[in-house]
Structures are given as C-alpha cells and as structure tokens.
C-alpha cells in the first residue's frame, strides 16, 4: 500500500509508492520504440493493461480492439482505491494510507500520433472521457482532489511514448492548489471579483500575451511565466470545476487546445511538455472566487539548484515575445 507523509514545516504531502519504481522507462538518446517492443496501449494488446473502466468505441466488446479512447487503471499506481485512510501520527509526523485512484486515458489507438495530431472531435472525446471519469470519482467521499495531467516526452516524465494522459485522485488537496485557492479567495474578498475572470478580460483588451481565442476560451502566455513558452487556457465563462464543462464547450476547448499545442510544437521544435488541469477541489464546484484552467509547461530549460532552493524561476523569454512569435506562426 502506498503511503502519504506530511512535511511538518511547510505542510506538503509526499507519496511514498514503491509500485512506481516498477514502471517501464524510456531512455533519453535511444530510439523511441525498439523494433521488438510491444506497446500495451496499442489495439490488440488490451490484455496487457488492467480491464478498461471506460471506452469510446466504434465496434467490439470491452477490452477488445475497436476503441477510439480507452481509460484503464494505471498498472503501477501512485495511489490505490482499496483500503481506509487510517490517518495516524508518528511523534510530530502525520501520515496516512495512500488511498486514491490513478487512471490512464489512452488518447488514440494510433501509436504514431500525438495529441496535437488528433482532430478536434477526437480531442473532444478525450476531454469528455476525463469529465466522465472525474464526475464518477467525485462520488467517493475519501477523495478531495482530482488532477488531470499529461507528460509528453522523456524529459517531461513520460514512460511510454503512446499518447496518453492521466488522472490521479488524492485524499488531500495539493499544496500548490491550496495556494492558488488562498490567493484567489483573498483577491475576491478585496475586489468582489474573480481574479481569473479579470485576467481573461485584461488579456483580451491588452492582446500582447494572447495566443489564440474562440467563443468559449482564450490561450495566453501568462504575465509571469515560469518557463519559456508556458501557456494557459482559460474559459471565458466563470466556472470553478473543469468537470462541470458541458459537451459543446469541450468541443471549443478541443479546438483551442489543439491550436495551442501545435503553435507550441512549431515554436520550439516539438518540446517535451507537461500540462495540468487545475480545477476546484471536490465539494467546491460553485466557488465564486476560483476558475479552472489548463497550464501547459514546455520543458525547454532545466530547473536547477536556484529554482529548487528558492521557488524563483528564471525565464529567459519575455511572455510578450513568446506570445507574438507563437501567434505569427502560419498553421
């Protein structure tokens, strides 16, 4: 059973999970796929993953070929659904069992395509699968936060090259999300407005950091980006929880997500990247002060000692220049 341990100084929880050490690993510098390597995410190899939880398919039975999107439990989970939290203390230290959920969204049956290569309708199906799984996981009262994320490329933490994203449900709200919630709440208490809604309005007026827009969403390089070509996607309409997004808006989100990823890839030679969906914790979907959003973080520069020791990030690319370059690219 994985275990969560709390740092008594800063309140950060750490997952201790020996299962994660058993994952297959890609190695930087080697060909992405060896000729004799079998991909567990490719059609025909469904028996190599745990049984599917959800699939979007044209034909076939569960756990058979014919699917377009497939969701399975992670074979090497950071957290496990089974068990009780059993919160305990060890002197001044707090810990609990690693209860949660860890699922994989296999985004396409095609091994040779990445998320940015997929059509808008296919990306919308991936996002809809995330919404469906998140709404189901929220029914478990032990779970307090749901994180959707994607690792693209070895330097971004991907262990399999077949395009996929992941959902991890945790029994506590992550520290970085609590910091966002606190900052957003303070802004709302002072101005009686959502800070994210104000960001959307200002960036649409200013337009220097605007990368793309459509009827439902904007894509921007944030005012204080941690990484070169970091982008955020925000809904124009205030909504605290991603999983409350209706299907027509997911189609618009798919459009702007694809455009942003394509512009990122063409700007900096298809970099490894992480994206995360920041959403309100379970039970706070009506928060007037919080606004869900996607953060896309290319792994162009390395996080070194200064950044890790101080929390300051050094970004050599002004956001206005990055946004201008991305926006001027012909697609």
N, C-alpha and C positions, 0 to 999 in steps of 0.2 A: 504494500500500500504506500503510495506517495505520501509525503508529509509537508505541511506548511509550517514554516518557522518565522516568527516576527522579530525584526530588529528592534531592540528596546529603545534605541536612541532616536531613530527617525520614523519608526512605525511602518517600515517597508516589510511586506511579506515576501518570503523566498520559498519556491517549490523545490523540495528535495525529491527527485524522481530518478531512481536507477534505471527504470524502463527506457528512458530517453537515450541512455547510452547504448542501447541495442539497435538503434536505427541504422539502416544502410546510409552510407555517406558518399556524396560526390567529392572528388578531389580536384582542387584548382590546378589547371595546367594540363589535365588529361582530357581526352575526348569526352564529350558529354555523355555518350552512351556507348558501351562496349558492344561489339557485334553479337556476342553470345549472351548478353544480359537480357533477362526477361523483366518487362515493366509490369508491376502489379496493378497499375491503373489503366492499362490498355484493354480493350474489349477482347474477350476470350480468356482473360486471366482473372476473372471475378473471384475465383476460389482462393486467390492469394491475398484477398482482403477480408476483414470481418464482414458478415452479411450486411447488405445495404439497409439503411434506415429510410431513405427516400431516393426516388429516381424519377427523372423526366425521360420518358422513352417513347419511341415510335412503335416498337414491336418487342416481343419476347416477354418472358417471365422474370420476376425478380432474380437478381444475381446471375443474369444471362446477358449476352450482347443485345444490342438494340436500343441502348440508352443514349441520351444526349447530355444529361447531367446526372451525376451519381454522388450520394452522400453516404459515407461509411464511418463507423467508429475508427479512430486512429489506432493502429495496431500497436503503437508504442506510446500510450497516452501519458501526458503530463499529470493528469488528474483522472480519477476513476469514479464512475457513477455509484458503485456499490459501497455500502458502509455508512456509518454515522460519523459526524464531525468529531465527537469526543474531544472537545476543547479542554486542554489541560495546561498546567503550569509546571515549570521545572526551575525552581528558585525564582529569579526575576524574569525568566524567559517564558514566552507563550508559544504554544504550538497546537496544531490540530491535524486530524487526518486529511489527506489530500483528496477530499470528495469534490467532484465536479463532473465535467464532461469535456471530451476532446474529440471533435469530429473533423473529417476531411471532406471538402467539396471538390470532387473531380470535375473540372470545368468543361471538358470536351473529351470525346473518345479519341480524338486525333492527337497522337504523340508529338507531331511536328508543328503544332500550333500553340502560340501563347495567347494569353487573354486579349492582348491588343490586336491579335489577328482575327479574332472571332467577330461575327456580325452582331449588330445591335440586338437582334432578337435573342441570340444565344446568350449574350452577356446579361440581358434582362432575365433570362431563365436562371442563370447562376445567382443573381441577386435575389430573385424570388425564392429560390431554394434556401438561401440564407435567412430570409424573412420567416419562412415557414418553420425552419428548424429553431430559430430564436424564440418564436412565439410558443413552440412546444416546450422548449427547455425552461422557459419562464414559469411554467406551471409547477416546477419543483421548488418548494419553499426554501430548500437549503441553499439555492443558488442566488447570488446577489448581483453578479455582473456577467455580461456576455460580450466577448471580444471576437470580432471577425478580423482576420488579418491574412496577408499574402506575403510570402517570401519568394522573390524572383531572382534566381541566380545564386551561385555558391556563396559569394561574399555577403549576400543578404540572408543566408541561413537555410536555403533550400537544400533538402537532402535527396529529392527525386526531381528529375527535370520535367516530367509530365505535368502540365499546367494544373495547379490546384491551389485552393485557399483553405483556411481552417477556421473553426470556431472553438474557442475554449470558454467554458463557463466556470466561474470561480465562486467560492463560498464567501468571498470578501471583495470589497471594491478596491481596485488597484490604487496605489498612492497617486500616480500621475492623474488619474481620473478624479480623485478627491480634490487634488489641487486645482484642476480645471473647474470643478463644481464650486469650490470655495471662491475662486476669482470671479466666476460668472455671477454667483449669488451676491457678492459684495457690490459689483457693478450695478446689478438690478436694484439692490436696496438703495443705492445712492441716486440712480438716474431713472428708476422705474421703467427701464427698457432692457431688452436682451442684448448683451454685448455682441453676440454673433449676428443678430439682425442689423445692428449698427455697422458692423464690418461689411456685411453684404451691401448695405446702402452706400457706404462711403466708397467701396471699391468700384461699384457701378458708376458712381459720379466721377471718381478720380480717373479710373481706367488705366493707370500706369502699370498696375500689377495684375490686371485682368488677362487671363489666358484664353478663356472660352466662356460662352454663355448660351443658354437656351431658355425656354419658357419657365422651366422649373428650377434650374441650378446655375451656379457660377463656379468657375475654376479660377483660382488665383495663386500667385506666388505670395505667401503671407508677408506682412510688413517686416517681421523679424524672423526670417527663416533660419533654421539650424543648419541646413545643408544646401549646397548649390542645387538649384532647380527643384527644390521642395515645392510641392503644390498642395493646395487644399481644395476640396469640392464641398460646397455648402448649398443646402436647399434655400431658395428664395423665401419659401413659406416657413414660418416658425413651426418646428416640430422637434420635440426633445428626443424621441426614440426612433432610430432607423427602422425598427421592426414594425412601426405603425405606418410605413410608407405604402400607399395604395399602388396597385399594379401599373396604372397608367404613368405614374411618376417614376416607377422603376424603369420604364422604357426610356424616359427622358434622362434618367441617371445613367443608364447604359450608354446612351449617346455621348454624354459629356465625359464619362469615364474612359471610353474608348478613345475619344479625341485627345484627352489629356495624356493618356499613356502613349499614344502614337507620337504626339509632339515631344514628350519626354525622350522617347527612344531615338527620335531623329535629331534631337538637340545634342545629345551627349552619347551617341553611338551605343544605343541599347544598353543602358547601365543596369546592373543589379539594383533592385529596389525592394522596399517594404511598403505595403500600405496597410493602414489600420482604420477601422471604422470606430470612431468614438461616439458612443450612444449613452443615453441616460441609464443609470442603474435600474435594476428590476424594482418596480414599485414607484418609480419617479417619472413615468412616461408623460405626465401632464405638467412637468416643471416649466414654469414661465420664463425662467432665467437661463435654461440650458438649451442647446441647439445642436443636434447631431451633425457630424461632418466626417469626411474622409481625409486622412493625411497620407500623402504619397511622398516617400523619402528615398530618393536615389542614393546609392552607396558609392559616391564618387570620391569623396575624401574619407580618410580614416579617422575614427575617433581615437585620440591618443591620451597621453597622461594628463595634459592640462584640462581637457574636456571632462575626463573621468574624475579628476580630482576636484574640480570647481563647479561643474554643471554649466559653465560657459561654453558656447560653441563658437568656433572660428569659421566664418563663411567667407570665402574669397570673392563671391559673386553677388553684387548688389541685386536685390529682388527685382528692381525695375528693369535692369539689363536682362536678367533671365526671362522675365515675362515678355519683354519686347522681342527677344530672339525667338522664343517659342511661338509667339503669336504670328511672326512674319514668315514662318516656315510654310511652304506650299505642301498641302496634303494630297 
